[in-house]
Amino acid sequence: MGIRVLIVDQERIFADALAARLGAEQDIEVVGAVQPKAAGPWPVERHRADVVLLDADLPGEAGNRLGSELSRRDGRAGIIMLTSSCGPARVVEAIRAGAAGWVRKDESLQHLVRVIRGVARGETWLPPAETGNVVRLLLQQQDRHREVERLLAALTPRERAVLACLTQGTARRESVAEQLHLSVNTVRTHQRNLMAKLGVHSALEAVALTRDALSAAAPPRS
């Protein structure tokens, strides 16, 4: 049975051309070449793909968001990000979104086919020139995450609740007070204390520092 490949790319001409070239490989079956808007929320489910070639150059963070969604909805499909440029920060974000491979669009077809076959076997692939930088950046982020966790552990439950409200976009103290059934003065005190413990000078800085850690710790919505 061949490797079922789905191509999700914003450039229709590129997607169709790539589908035709990959379709010539005996062990690869292209099950679709779609644009993100036409694909619907979870194109993997519709096409039952083993490997998804996903455009990493979608506007904003759309590529990573779609990759993360695909990973959650169907963990069987390996995701390979296709991009016109490279850089360790972008690769790290793709990895965190669930990507198993990262390939530039100007690489040879033979190279892409090797990566597809490897990802279909459960392997991962990173650009050799970026591997060292990617590993260093991942380690730095892990160290930063551990430090943030240490700082959060020093907060009281009420301080953490106030911070969670700020992270969720509740900026006005009056709104936080109403949500937590506290007085505005009490919220002001908690906010001042949590900022001191985190070593920041504003609520916005506190949110920027801790958003990822709080999001990871939050229970999933039903």
C-alpha positions as CSV (number, residue, x, y, z in Angstrom):
1,M,0.0,0.0,0.0
2,G,1.4,3.4,-0.9
3,I,2.0,6.4,1.3
4,R,-1.1,8.6,1.2
5,V,0.0,12.2,0.9
6,L,-2.2,15.3,1.3
7,I,-0.9,18.7,0.1
8,V,-2.2,21.8,1.8
9,D,-0.8,25.0,0.2
10,Q,-2.0,28.5,-0.5
11,E,-0.5,28.5,-4.0
12,R,-2.7,26.4,-6.2
13,I,-0.2,26.1,-9.1
14,F,2.5,24.9,-6.7
15,A,0.3,22.4,-5.0
16,D,-1.0,20.9,-8.3
17,A,2.5,20.7,-9.8
18,L,3.9,19.1,-6.7
19,A,1.0,16.6,-6.7
20,A,1.7,15.6,-10.3
21,R,5.4,15.1,-9.6
22,L,4.8,13.1,-6.4
23,G,2.1,11.0,-8.1
24,A,4.7,9.6,-10.4
25,E,6.4,7.9,-7.4
26,Q,5.4,4.2,-7.2
27,D,5.0,4.2,-3.4
28,I,3.2,7.5,-3.1
29,E,-0.5,8.3,-3.6
30,V,-1.5,11.9,-3.6
31,V,-5.0,11.9,-2.0
32,G,-5.5,15.7,-2.4
33,A,-4.0,19.0,-3.2
34,V,-6.1,21.7,-1.5
35,Q,-5.9,25.3,-0.4
36,P,-6.5,26.0,3.3
37,K,-9.8,27.7,2.8
38,A,-11.1,25.0,0.6
39,A,-9.8,22.2,2.9
40,G,-12.1,22.9,5.8
41,P,-10.9,22.7,9.4
42,W,-9.5,19.2,9.3
43,P,-8.5,18.1,5.8
44,V,-6.7,15.0,7.1
45,E,-10.0,13.4,8.3
46,R,-11.5,13.8,4.9
47,H,-8.6,12.5,2.9
48,R,-7.2,9.9,5.4
49,A,-3.6,10.9,4.7
50,D,-0.5,9.3,6.1
51,V,1.6,12.4,5.5
52,V,0.5,16.0,5.2
53,L,2.6,18.6,3.3
54,L,1.6,21.8,5.0
55,D,2.4,25.3,3.8
56,A,4.4,27.0,6.6
57,D,4.2,30.3,4.9
58,L,0.5,30.9,5.5
59,P,-0.2,34.4,6.8
60,G,0.5,35.0,10.4
61,E,0.7,31.8,12.4
62,A,-2.0,30.1,10.4
63,G,0.4,27.3,9.3
64,N,1.3,26.4,12.9
65,R,-2.3,26.7,14.1
66,L,-3.5,24.4,11.3
67,G,-0.6,22.0,12.0
68,S,-1.5,21.9,15.7
69,E,-5.2,21.3,14.9
70,L,-4.3,18.5,12.5
71,S,-2.1,16.9,15.2
72,R,-4.9,17.0,17.7
73,R,-7.5,15.7,15.4
74,D,-5.5,12.9,13.8
75,G,-2.2,12.0,15.3
76,R,-1.6,9.2,12.7
77,A,-0.7,11.7,10.0
78,G,2.9,13.0,10.0
79,I,3.2,16.7,9.2
80,I,5.9,18.1,7.0
81,M,6.1,21.9,6.8
82,L,7.0,23.3,3.4
83,T,8.5,26.8,3.4
84,S,10.3,29.3,1.3
85,S,12.6,30.4,4.1
86,C,14.2,28.9,7.2
87,G,15.3,29.8,10.7
88,P,15.6,28.1,14.1
89,A,12.8,30.0,15.7
90,R,10.4,29.1,12.9
91,V,11.5,25.4,13.0
92,V,11.0,25.3,16.8
93,E,7.5,26.8,16.5
94,A,6.6,24.2,13.9
95,I,7.9,21.4,16.1
96,R,5.8,22.6,19.0
97,A,2.8,22.6,16.6
98,G,3.4,18.9,15.8
99,A,5.5,19.0,12.7
100,A,7.7,16.0,12.1
101,G,9.7,17.5,9.2
102,W,10.7,20.9,7.7
103,V,11.6,21.2,4.0
104,R,12.3,24.2,1.9
105,K,10.2,24.5,-1.3
106,D,13.4,24.9,-3.4
107,E,14.8,21.5,-2.3
108,S,14.9,18.7,-4.9
109,L,12.0,16.4,-5.4
110,Q,14.2,13.5,-4.4
111,H,15.0,15.1,-1.1
112,L,11.3,15.7,-0.4
113,V,10.5,12.1,-1.3
114,R,13.1,10.8,1.2
115,V,11.6,13.0,3.9
116,I,8.1,11.8,3.1
117,R,9.2,8.2,3.3
118,G,11.0,8.8,6.6
119,V,8.1,10.6,8.2
120,A,5.7,7.9,7.1
121,R,8.0,5.4,9.0
122,G,7.7,7.6,12.1
123,E,11.0,9.4,11.7
124,T,11.6,13.2,12.0
125,W,13.7,15.4,9.9
126,L,15.3,18.8,10.5
127,P,17.5,20.9,8.1
128,P,21.1,19.8,9.0
129,A,22.3,23.5,8.8
130,E,19.7,24.5,11.5
131,T,19.8,21.4,13.7
132,G,22.4,22.8,16.2
133,N,20.6,26.2,16.5
134,V,17.2,24.4,16.9
135,V,18.5,22.2,19.7
136,R,20.1,25.2,21.5
137,L,16.9,27.2,21.2
138,L,14.8,24.4,22.5
139,L,17.0,24.0,25.5
140,Q,16.9,27.8,26.1
141,Q,13.1,27.7,26.0
142,Q,13.0,24.7,28.4
143,D,15.2,26.6,30.8
144,R,13.0,29.6,30.5
145,H,9.9,27.5,31.0
146,R,11.3,25.9,34.2
147,E,12.1,29.4,35.5
148,V,8.6,30.6,34.9
149,E,7.2,27.5,36.6
150,R,9.4,28.3,39.6
151,L,8.1,31.9,39.7
152,L,4.4,30.8,39.3
153,A,4.9,28.3,42.2
154,A,5.6,31.2,44.5
155,L,2.2,32.8,43.8
156,T,-0.8,32.2,46.1
157,P,-3.9,30.7,44.7
158,R,-5.6,34.1,44.7
159,E,-2.6,35.8,42.9
160,R,-2.6,33.0,40.4
161,A,-6.4,33.5,39.8
162,V,-5.9,37.2,39.2
163,L,-3.0,36.5,36.8
164,A,-5.2,34.0,35.0
165,C,-7.9,36.6,34.5
166,L,-5.3,39.0,33.1
167,T,-4.0,36.3,30.8
168,Q,-7.6,35.7,29.5
169,G,-7.9,39.3,28.6
170,T,-9.7,40.7,31.6
171,A,-7.7,43.9,32.0
172,R,-9.8,46.2,34.3
173,R,-9.5,45.6,38.0
174,E,-13.2,46.1,38.4
175,S,-13.9,43.2,36.0
176,V,-11.4,41.0,37.7
177,A,-12.9,41.8,41.1
178,E,-16.4,41.0,39.8
179,Q,-15.2,37.7,38.3
180,L,-13.4,36.5,41.4
181,H,-15.9,38.0,43.9
182,L,-13.2,40.2,45.5
183,S,-13.0,43.9,46.2
184,V,-11.1,46.2,43.8
185,N,-8.6,47.0,46.5
186,T,-7.9,43.3,47.1
187,V,-7.4,42.7,43.4
188,R,-5.0,45.7,43.3
189,T,-3.0,44.2,46.2
190,H,-2.9,40.8,44.6
191,Q,-1.8,42.3,41.3
192,R,1.0,44.3,43.0
193,N,2.2,41.3,44.9
194,L,2.2,38.9,41.9
195,M,4.1,41.5,39.8
196,A,6.8,41.8,42.5
197,K,7.1,38.0,42.8
198,L,7.5,37.7,39.0
199,G,10.0,40.5,38.8
200,V,7.9,42.5,36.3
201,H,6.8,46.1,36.2
202,S,3.4,45.9,34.5
203,A,0.4,43.6,34.1
204,L,1.1,43.3,30.4
205,E,4.7,42.1,31.1
206,A,3.3,39.6,33.6
207,V,0.9,38.2,31.0
208,A,3.6,38.0,28.3
209,L,6.0,36.1,30.7
210,T,3.5,33.6,31.9
211,R,0.8,33.1,29.2
212,D,2.3,29.9,27.7
213,A,2.8,28.2,31.1
214,L,-0.7,29.1,32.3
215,S,-2.3,27.9,29.0
216,A,-0.4,24.6,29.3
217,A,-1.7,24.1,32.8
218,A,-5.3,25.1,32.1
219,P,-7.8,22.2,31.9
220,P,-9.2,21.6,28.4
221,R,-12.5,23.1,27.6
222,S,-15.4,20.7,27.3
